[in-house]
Amino acid sequence: MLIILLAGAALLAGLASLPWWLPDRIVALRVRVFERINGDEGIPVPGDLVGIEHFERVYAHPAAGGRSKGAALSDVFWYWLSPGPEMHQEHLEAGDVYDAVARVTRRLLAVRRAEAEELARRCAGRALRDVRGLVRLRDLMIPLWAEFSYELVFAEPCPRRARDLITANAADVAASLKCTRLRHLGRRTRLTAYLLRNLHRVRLPLPEGLTPRQQAYYLHGAFFTTAVVQLSEAMAHLLLVLARHPGVQERVRTGDDHYLDQVIAETMRLYPLFGIAHRITTGDIALDEHTTIPAGSVLCFNYPAFHHAGCPDPDRFDPDRFAGPGAKRLNHIPFGVAANRPCPAWRLAPIVMRVVTREVLGRYVLDSSVPHTRSMPHRGPCLLTPRGAPHRPGPALAYLRVRDRWEEVWRGLAQLVLGTYMVWDARRLRLCERHFTSDGSDGPDGSEDRYARPGSRHGS
């Protein structure tokens, strides 16, 4: 009997200890599996060949402008963004189509500051109505930016049906990118169908020379996937930072926009939205008289490594880094490099993020006790306490801390299994490679629909 009791106690102790050691082991295993599947294709930047001193010069080089063609790594990105990745502005190769699409994107984003602020304020007011208690920040933000993006494109209030379609698609993309859930193609194709029926209502002419389906794919990828996901992720990072740093939160609440800008900049330094941006060289790039990067190389630009390099105590959150002239010496490219496909919302995003942050802080006190990582697979658990209400976050924070520890166990296992499957499936389907070797016979109207529809093995 004593042996049984000891064995039972040992088993319970082992189970209780899982959250404190298993997640790190799973992450390490997942990295090894992904490296095995993806292979050793890219040149890391910064790395042994391209040092940190060459990062921005190489990124901005005209020959570093290839995006998808010629890189097996592109198959993975196309997989997560299909159907329609061949019309996504970030994945189009340079040329007439890219220029036409980029021009329309700039025009749709070129709203007056006062209009953008008022639109963000309205959308925030609707999204925050009657919200309180424990929330997931990314889930809270996605409907807000779904409505915001809809009104940017259509210049009319966002119908409930459209908001639900955009929200479901964005949540699906975000979850599959974090490898916590398989892709749900039905959500994506329903949004595409909605856009096809409503192209005539877009407030500006869409890129000429594209079929209606291509135009729908363009809107789907640029405005209702990337814009919604990235703005939601950026705001979740920002609000989680404020929740974990009460002194910074109070200073933002009572301070001016200059300090808030410093907080946004430091948040995006520590938690850049892009981990690795890959580019394919279209010509040779000479680093010096002895070293040349040959044409056709896949350059993997590491944003977190660049942001950390040369920064004192780089893992510490310190908005005052951006307070003085020393800020200009920091390695900081939150929206990319101007000479090579920068984020088209580089001007608009900080403006509307300020407004939404003010709206949140005007209503709530934020608290959180969960770890904060760049990938943020937990979606940003946070306690929102209405201002003026009793503020006793202790029990909720203790609960959050324990709950997240245990969730990390199943979440890590899910990421290992689902992530391995999706990366393998992307390699098997070769979406990008097949597109560029189809000699034009498999265009956007046929290729993606044929092997990426609901019920197919492609992420079904």
VENURMO-V381102 format. One line per field, one symbol per residue. burial: 1 if it has 9 or more other C-alpha atoms within 8 Angstrom, else 0. Layout:
burial=???
//
This chain:
burial=0000000000000000011001100110110011100100101111100111011001111011111110110111011111111111101111000111110111011000000110111011101100010011111111111111111111100100011111111111111101111111101111110111001001000010000011111111111111111111111111111111010010011000001111111111111110001111111110100001111111111111011110100100001011100110011011011011110101011111111111111001111111000000001111111100000000001101100111011011111101110111111001111011000001011011100111010111
//
